[in-house]
Amino acid sequence: MDEAAAVRRAARATVEDIEPARLRNALLAFIDSTSLTPGVLTLLTARIRSDSHDGLKQPAAGVQLIYNGLRLTRQLAHNEPWNDGEEERENANMHILVADVLVARGFYLLAHTNAASTAVDVVRSFGQHQADEHRHDPETEGEFEPNTSTAEQQLKRDVLELALTTGTVVADSEETTGDLQTVAKDLVETCDGAGFPAPEAFLSPSVADRLTQSVASAYVDS
């Protein structure tokens, strides 16, 4: 998928100036290993609203990097690698730094767009839902399943909404009349488990058709 390759290149370019090399390599490895669905959705949404492709790749990479950082933070919170020995603790400390850099660079790419406030809301929601998970009581609420939890689904829904919002605002500035939260909710219901599938699996032709109709209907006619 050409869009996935474009998002990956833009995301990698954002962190290629990072030093030391060990941190940079860890950043690049995580970018390469995480589903590019959020960034690709951002590009596809923008292209529904505009024929011009100028300036779309960096905002798409911004969405992708924020998701990557939050995804890694969530993994660390549930795997708790600090309990597995000195080497694992050292790697975990590096991964915390990786997660922080990913989110920070993502914010940098979205800072001058009208999606910046939505990005802030995504991170705030993530923190709140993570805190709620840590208060989970298995005796009264049953065994905890992180891959299907409310926080997992909420992260995916929030990131999809960020992708839709970013795609629309970088394409044009028309006023939306529809609810992009509803579009994101419908999309997230098509994927189960932790994280997103590959873009080509998630954004099938039928999903792309529904997306086109939903995004188009969310705007006042020019």
Rosetta silent file (secondary structure, phi, psi, omega in degrees, C-alpha in Angstrom):
SEQUENCE: MDEAAAVRRAARATVEDIEPARLRNALLAFIDSTSLTPGVLTLLTARIRSDSHDGLKQPAAGVQLIYNGLRLTRQLAHNEPWNDGEEERENANMHILVADVLVARGFYLLAHTNAASTAVDVVRSFGQHQADEHRHDPETEGEFEPNTSTAEQQLKRDVLELALTTGTVVADSEETTGDLQTVAKDLVETCDGAGFPAPEAFLSPSVADRLTQSVASAYVDS
SCORE:     score description
SCORE:     0.000 S_00000001
   1 L     0.000  121.592 -176.196    0.000    0.000    0.000 S_00000001
   2 H   -61.636  -37.827 -179.007    1.566    3.274   -1.170 S_00000001
   3 H   -62.568  -39.790  179.937   -0.021    5.281    1.654 S_00000001
   4 H   -63.699  -42.496  178.696    1.549    3.039    4.297 S_00000001
   5 H   -63.518  -39.082  179.892    4.995    3.454    2.760 S_00000001
   6 H   -65.923  -42.188  178.890    4.528    7.230    2.656 S_00000001
   7 H   -65.014  -43.035 -179.571    3.480    7.377    6.319 S_00000001
   8 H   -61.640  -45.516  179.877    6.394    5.173    7.373 S_00000001
   9 H   -61.109  -43.766 -179.167    8.916    7.331    5.513 S_00000001
  10 H   -66.360  -39.604  179.056    7.508   10.525    7.017 S_00000001
  11 H   -66.527  -43.282  179.100    7.453    9.060   10.536 S_00000001
  12 H   -63.683  -41.329 -178.853   11.011    7.772   10.238 S_00000001
  13 H   -61.780  -28.490 -178.097   12.236   11.110    8.891 S_00000001
  14 H   -69.248  -25.038 -176.057   10.831   12.831   11.981 S_00000001
  15 H  -114.030    4.060 -174.948   13.136   10.914   14.341 S_00000001
  16 L   -71.983   -9.623  176.752   16.246   10.413   12.208 S_00000001
  17 L   -93.541    0.759 -175.329   17.997   13.355   13.894 S_00000001
  18 L   -72.836  136.308  173.026   17.667   11.801   17.364 S_00000001
  19 L  -123.428  149.873    3.364   20.834   11.011   19.302 S_00000001
  20 L   -77.574  174.590 -176.155   22.269    8.748   20.606 S_00000001
  21 H   -60.876  -34.847 -179.025   22.117    6.101   17.904 S_00000001
  22 H   -61.548  -42.587  178.039   20.724    3.490   20.294 S_00000001
  23 H   -67.054  -43.810  179.443   17.662    5.626   20.986 S_00000001
  24 H   -59.801  -44.496 -179.806   17.243    6.483   17.316 S_00000001
  25 H   -64.439  -36.688  177.500   17.419    2.811   16.322 S_00000001
  26 H   -66.383  -39.191  176.826   14.862    1.900   18.982 S_00000001
  27 H   -62.621  -47.658 -179.304   12.528    4.595   17.654 S_00000001
  28 H   -63.511  -38.698 -179.772   12.900    3.404   14.074 S_00000001
  29 H   -64.200  -41.014 -179.214   12.366   -0.219   15.092 S_00000001
  30 H   -71.389  -37.186  175.228    9.120    0.576   16.865 S_00000001
  31 H   -59.017  -42.736 -177.249    7.869    2.688   13.954 S_00000001
  32 H   -71.300  -23.056 -173.386    8.578   -0.211   11.608 S_00000001
  33 H   -99.142   -4.070 -175.889    6.860   -2.785   13.835 S_00000001
  34 L  -105.099  142.232  178.785    3.582   -0.963   14.573 S_00000001
  35 L   -54.346  136.174 -178.479    0.487   -0.956   12.356 S_00000001
  36 L   -94.322   14.625 -177.645    0.361    2.147   10.156 S_00000001
  37 H   -55.505  -45.264 -179.565   -3.432    2.196   10.054 S_00000001
  38 H   -59.271  -44.595  179.690   -3.846    5.528   11.928 S_00000001
  39 H   -66.492  -40.518  179.106   -1.526    7.389    9.577 S_00000001
  40 H   -65.042  -41.398  177.385   -3.003    5.787    6.471 S_00000001
  41 H   -60.580  -37.926  177.343   -6.537    6.645    7.624 S_00000001
  42 H   -60.249  -46.915  179.006   -5.412   10.263    8.029 S_00000001
  43 H   -62.577  -46.364 -177.857   -4.164   10.350    4.436 S_00000001
  44 H   -62.947  -40.217  179.162   -7.264    8.663    3.028 S_00000001
  45 H   -63.825  -43.795  179.088   -9.561   11.042    4.905 S_00000001
  46 H   -61.661  -38.475 -176.225   -7.668   14.079    3.629 S_00000001
  47 H   -75.342  -18.906  172.300   -7.835   12.822    0.071 S_00000001
  48 H   -67.453  -34.820 -175.626  -11.598   12.432    0.316 S_00000001
  49 H   -93.549  -16.355 -174.778  -11.798   16.177    0.950 S_00000001
  50 L  -149.308  141.568  175.639   -9.020   17.427   -1.341 S_00000001
  51 L   -81.133  -17.377 -179.642   -7.350   16.483   -4.605 S_00000001
  52 L   -82.084  134.787  178.980   -4.115   18.099   -3.447 S_00000001
  53 L  -102.898    5.738 -177.608   -1.638   15.856   -1.648 S_00000001
  54 L   -68.354  134.335  173.620    0.642   18.702   -0.556 S_00000001
  55 L    72.740   14.901 -176.919    1.396   18.842    3.134 S_00000001
  56 L   -92.234  -28.499 -170.783   -0.516   15.693    4.071 S_00000001
  57 H   -69.371  -39.596 -178.385    2.278   13.294    4.970 S_00000001
  58 H   -66.904  -45.490  175.176    3.638   15.099    8.030 S_00000001
  59 H   -61.000  -37.160  177.045    0.265   15.431    9.807 S_00000001
  60 H   -62.897  -41.077  176.619   -0.410   11.768    9.027 S_00000001
  61 H   -65.026  -35.097  177.641    2.960   10.902   10.542 S_00000001
  62 H   -60.898  -45.606  176.275    2.060   13.017   13.583 S_00000001
  63 H   -60.476  -44.734 -178.509   -1.063   10.949   14.212 S_00000001
  64 H   -61.426  -44.797 -177.575    0.936    7.772   13.699 S_00000001
  65 H   -66.272  -39.400  176.751    3.686    8.768   16.127 S_00000001
  66 H   -61.747  -45.236  177.373    1.226    9.711   18.869 S_00000001
  67 H   -61.032  -45.488 -179.531   -0.464    6.334   18.492 S_00000001
  68 H   -56.402  -45.852 -178.721    2.893    4.537   18.497 S_00000001
  69 H   -64.607  -42.445  178.900    3.938    6.256   21.717 S_00000001
  70 H   -69.768  -36.909  177.947    0.672    5.550   23.521 S_00000001
  71 H   -60.908  -45.904  179.722    0.634    1.972   22.249 S_00000001
  72 H   -65.856  -41.409  177.366    4.128    1.384   23.656 S_00000001
  73 H   -57.974  -42.382 -179.887    3.222    3.050   26.954 S_00000001
  74 H   -64.716  -42.302  178.211    0.259    0.718   27.273 S_00000001
  75 H   -60.531  -44.415 -179.622    2.408   -2.342   26.571 S_00000001
  76 H   -64.250  -38.247 -178.269    4.901   -1.322   29.233 S_00000001
  77 H   -63.890  -32.495 -175.641    2.155   -0.706   31.779 S_00000001
  78 H   -98.026  -25.557  178.129    0.786   -4.221   31.410 S_00000001
  79 H   -83.012  -25.758  179.277    3.956   -6.244   30.816 S_00000001
  80 L    46.177   59.871 -176.078    5.791   -4.620   33.772 S_00000001
  81 H   -67.909  -11.001 -179.336    9.278   -5.583   32.477 S_00000001
  82 H   -65.796  -15.587 -178.318   10.979   -3.920   35.472 S_00000001
  83 H   -91.570    4.638 -170.225   10.360   -7.115   37.453 S_00000001
  84 L  -109.404   16.857  177.707   12.335   -9.352   35.051 S_00000001
  85 L   114.789  169.652 -173.252   15.980   -8.548   35.787 S_00000001
  86 H   -64.473  -44.616 -178.700   18.561   -5.829   35.175 S_00000001
  87 H   -63.287  -41.775  179.516   18.722   -6.143   31.383 S_00000001
  88 H   -65.293  -38.514  177.363   14.948   -6.052   31.093 S_00000001
  89 H   -63.258  -40.892  179.042   14.794   -3.004   33.355 S_00000001
  90 H   -63.410  -43.570  178.064   17.363   -1.234   31.189 S_00000001
  91 H   -64.183  -39.317  179.751   15.385   -2.031   28.045 S_00000001
  92 H   -64.201  -40.263  177.841   12.174   -0.900   29.716 S_00000001
  93 H   -62.767  -38.949  176.002   13.744    2.419   30.662 S_00000001
  94 H   -64.072  -41.141 -178.373   14.805    2.886   27.045 S_00000001
  95 H   -67.808  -32.575  174.239   11.283    2.062   25.863 S_00000001
  96 H   -61.356  -43.906  178.320    9.799    4.656   28.213 S_00000001
  97 H   -63.988  -41.328  177.073   12.049    7.236   26.581 S_00000001
  98 H   -57.702  -47.769 -179.169   11.054    5.947   23.134 S_00000001
  99 H   -60.281  -43.210  179.909    7.367    6.342   23.995 S_00000001
 100 H   -62.784  -43.817 -178.924    7.909    9.893   25.259 S_00000001
 101 H   -65.796  -41.821 -179.990    9.835   10.921   22.145 S_00000001
 102 H   -58.961  -48.260 -179.664    7.245    9.399   19.808 S_00000001
 103 H   -65.180  -42.722 -179.012    4.384   11.309   21.415 S_00000001
 104 H   -62.519  -43.582  179.463    6.405   14.539   21.595 S_00000001
 105 H   -68.788  -34.568  175.718    7.400   14.381   17.926 S_00000001
 106 H   -62.473  -44.783  177.039    3.820   13.564   16.986 S_00000001
 107 H   -60.741  -39.488 -179.570    2.597   16.641   18.847 S_00000001
 108 H   -59.124  -40.934 -178.302    5.248   18.728   17.099 S_00000001
 109 H   -71.800  -23.824 -178.959    3.905   17.717   13.691 S_00000001
 110 H  -101.613   -3.697 -170.551    0.320   18.569   14.671 S_00000001
 111 L   -58.403  -33.621 -175.643    1.073   21.699   16.710 S_00000001
 112 L  -104.006   22.730  175.087    0.207   24.145   13.936 S_00000001
 113 L  -113.971  165.212  177.573   -2.934   22.360   12.743 S_00000001
 114 L   -76.767    2.586  176.096   -6.503   22.607   13.986 S_00000001
 115 L   -92.700   -2.095 -175.040   -6.170   19.002   15.158 S_00000001
 116 H   -59.636  -41.938 -178.790   -3.769   19.939   17.976 S_00000001
 117 H   -67.602  -33.760  176.477   -6.509   20.204   20.605 S_00000001
 118 H   -65.564  -38.291  177.245   -7.891   16.818   19.583 S_00000001
 119 H   -62.135  -41.188  176.795   -4.426   15.324   20.059 S_00000001
 120 H   -61.405  -42.466  179.049   -4.316   16.764   23.578 S_00000001
 121 H   -62.160  -37.089  179.517   -7.726   15.220   24.283 S_00000001
 122 H   -62.427  -46.757 -178.775   -6.481   11.822   23.093 S_00000001
 123 H   -67.277  -39.322  178.499   -3.548   11.838   25.511 S_00000001
 124 H   -63.585  -44.449  178.529   -5.720   13.089   28.379 S_00000001
 125 H   -63.062  -39.957  178.835   -8.293   10.347   27.728 S_00000001
 126 H   -59.550  -47.685 -179.712   -5.527    7.753   27.539 S_00000001
 127 H   -61.593  -40.592 -179.351   -4.167    8.735   30.939 S_00000001
 128 H   -65.290  -44.489 -178.082   -7.596    8.661   32.532 S_00000001
 129 H   -71.492  -32.984  174.762   -8.479    5.222   31.178 S_00000001
 130 H   -63.699  -41.386  178.477   -5.086    3.800   32.126 S_00000001
 131 H   -63.183  -39.674  178.244   -5.638    5.032   35.675 S_00000001
 132 H   -62.261  -38.453  179.251   -9.064    3.398   35.724 S_00000001
 133 H   -64.028  -37.881 -178.987   -7.508    0.083   34.681 S_00000001
 134 H   -67.576  -17.290  176.641   -5.035    0.191   37.545 S_00000001
 135 L   -93.202    5.909 -178.550   -7.986    0.394   39.922 S_00000001
 136 L   -62.153  133.592  179.333   -9.503   -2.793   38.464 S_00000001
 137 L  -112.270  104.201 -176.764  -10.559   -5.284   41.153 S_00000001
 138 H   -62.526  -26.256 -178.319  -10.540   -8.877   39.791 S_00000001
 139 H   -69.340  -34.551 -178.373  -12.504  -10.156   42.767 S_00000001
 140 H  -103.767  -22.688 -174.656  -15.503   -7.960   42.020 S_00000001
 141 H  -113.659    0.448  179.883  -15.038   -7.217   38.307 S_00000001
 142 L    86.624  171.743 -178.345  -13.643  -10.495   36.992 S_00000001
 143 L   -62.961  136.508 -177.354  -10.311  -11.325   35.364 S_00000001
 144 L   -83.220  131.752  177.939   -8.761   -8.378   33.552 S_00000001
 145 L  -120.131   97.795 -174.261   -8.161   -8.755   29.794 S_00000001
 146 H   -61.353  -30.134 -176.041   -5.993   -5.850   28.573 S_00000001
 147 H   -74.242  -17.426 -179.366   -6.456   -6.664   24.878 S_00000001
 148 H  -123.857   15.244 -174.941  -10.235   -6.281   25.045 S_00000001
 149 L   -73.710  166.888  176.259  -10.555   -3.759   27.870 S_00000001
 150 H   -58.851  -41.925 -179.047  -12.428   -0.483   27.776 S_00000001
 151 H   -64.227  -38.154  178.668   -9.128    1.419   27.743 S_00000001
 152 H   -63.652  -48.440  179.850   -7.866   -0.575   24.747 S_00000001
 153 H   -65.898  -37.655 -179.410  -11.000    0.084   22.735 S_00000001
 154 H   -66.434  -39.853  177.675  -11.066    3.725   23.819 S_00000001
 155 H   -59.801  -46.379 -179.663   -7.471    4.275   22.710 S_00000001
 156 H   -63.838  -42.522  179.668   -8.250    2.894   19.273 S_00000001
 157 H   -63.510  -44.550 -179.133  -11.450    4.929   19.009 S_00000001
 158 H   -64.155  -40.182 -179.359   -9.717    8.134   20.111 S_00000001
 159 H   -68.796  -37.946  176.657   -6.827    7.618   17.692 S_00000001
 160 H   -64.607  -39.891  176.570   -9.215    6.938   14.816 S_00000001
 161 H   -63.823  -39.946  176.658  -11.086   10.140   15.659 S_00000001
 162 H   -61.721  -41.782  178.459   -7.760   11.999   15.706 S_00000001
 163 H   -62.460  -45.356  179.517   -6.921   10.545   12.285 S_00000001
 164 H   -63.971  -44.353 -179.707  -10.302   11.572   10.872 S_00000001
 165 H   -64.116  -46.235 -179.380  -10.090   15.050   12.388 S_00000001
 166 H   -62.968  -44.252  179.427   -6.525   15.611   11.219 S_00000001
 167 H   -59.366  -39.383 -178.483   -7.306   14.383    7.734 S_00000001
 168 H   -74.580  -41.713 -174.735  -10.243   16.730    7.403 S_00000001
 169 H   -75.511  -26.491  177.537   -8.651   19.873    8.836 S_00000001
 170 H   -81.835  -18.293  178.900   -5.456   19.608    6.810 S_00000001
 171 H   -81.856  -43.456  177.256   -7.468   19.081    3.625 S_00000001
 172 L  -162.688  178.001 -175.404   -9.761   22.096    4.051 S_00000001
 173 L  -117.476   23.611  178.471  -11.429   24.216    6.686 S_00000001
 174 L   -64.555  152.653 -179.590  -15.107   23.653    5.915 S_00000001
 175 L   -75.689  130.652  175.905  -17.419   23.356    8.895 S_00000001
 176 E   -82.535  140.874  174.909  -18.364   19.806    9.845 S_00000001
 177 L  -111.769  -16.268  179.641  -22.007   19.037   10.524 S_00000001
 178 L   -93.897 -177.337 -175.778  -21.601   15.355   11.260 S_00000001
 179 L  -113.730  106.088  179.941  -20.032   13.558   14.199 S_00000001
 180 H   -67.748  -21.947  175.519  -16.579   12.138   13.516 S_00000001
 181 H   -62.229  -37.983  179.026  -16.783   10.338   16.866 S_00000001
 182 H   -66.892  -41.155  177.410  -19.562    8.197   15.421 S_00000001
 183 H   -61.224  -44.425  179.431  -17.472    7.393   12.354 S_00000001
 184 H   -62.943  -41.282  179.279  -14.549    6.407   14.612 S_00000001
 185 H   -61.705  -43.038  178.848  -16.830    4.247   16.769 S_00000001
 186 H   -63.856  -39.458 -178.973  -18.128    2.422   13.699 S_00000001
 187 H   -68.158  -42.253 -175.327  -14.593    1.840   12.438 S_00000001
 188 H   -68.029  -23.965  179.143  -13.191    0.531   15.728 S_00000001
 189 L   -70.861  -10.290  179.021  -15.950   -2.060   15.929 S_00000001
 190 L   -88.876   -3.301  179.500  -14.431   -3.743   12.874 S_00000001
 191 L  -132.032  132.694 -179.655  -11.220   -4.710   14.695 S_00000001
 192 L  -107.730  166.734  174.910  -10.822   -6.852   17.799 S_00000001
 193 L    79.045 -169.954 -176.466   -7.882   -7.455   20.120 S_00000001
 194 L   -80.029  137.128  174.765   -4.893   -5.271   20.848 S_00000001
 195 L    70.333 -170.034 -179.957   -3.859   -2.610   18.375 S_00000001
 196 L  -107.950  150.075  169.472   -4.833   -2.295   14.736 S_00000001
 197 L   -71.817  176.695  176.757   -4.423   -4.781   11.907 S_00000001
 198 L   -60.471  150.757 -176.857   -2.358   -3.824    8.874 S_00000001
 199 H   -55.263  -40.916 -177.203   -3.879   -0.942    6.856 S_00000001
 200 H   -66.583  -25.852  176.797   -4.722   -3.122    3.879 S_00000001
 201 H   -82.800  -42.316 -177.011   -6.705   -5.462    6.152 S_00000001
 202 H   -73.015  -45.360 -175.537   -8.422   -2.765    8.202 S_00000001
 203 L   -97.390   63.499  179.217   -9.181   -0.334    5.374 S_00000001
 204 L   -66.477  165.625  179.038  -10.760   -2.797    2.963 S_00000001
 205 H   -55.220  -38.717 -179.795  -12.561   -1.478   -0.145 S_00000001
 206 H   -67.754  -39.609  177.168  -15.940   -1.758    1.596 S_00000001
 207 H   -66.103  -41.304  179.256  -14.655    0.148    4.639 S_00000001
 208 H   -62.146  -38.208  177.937  -13.097    2.777    2.371 S_00000001
 209 H   -64.643  -44.274  178.902  -16.436    3.229    0.590 S_00000001
 210 H   -64.882  -37.670  178.951  -18.284    3.690    3.898 S_00000001
 211 H   -62.786  -44.500  179.497  -15.581    6.087    5.047 S_00000001
 212 H   -58.374  -45.579 -179.740  -15.970    8.191    1.914 S_00000001
 213 H   -65.460  -42.177 -176.563  -19.717    8.457    2.423 S_00000001
 214 H   -67.854  -45.143 -178.821  -19.418    9.227    6.143 S_00000001
 215 H   -67.976  -40.860  179.676  -16.738   11.896    5.806 S_00000001
 216 H   -62.714  -38.270 -178.123  -18.465   13.534    2.850 S_00000001
 217 H   -75.156  -10.745 -179.049  -21.765   13.719    4.762 S_00000001
 218 L   -85.522    8.410 -175.916  -20.031   15.387    7.714 S_00000001
 219 E  -125.285  146.551  170.325  -19.574   18.621    5.780 S_00000001
 220 L   -70.383  138.060  177.868  -21.689   21.524    4.732 S_00000001
 221 L   -61.021  140.563 -179.254  -21.808   21.733    0.963 S_00000001
 222 L   -64.422    0.000    0.000  -19.396   24.315   -0.397 S_00000001
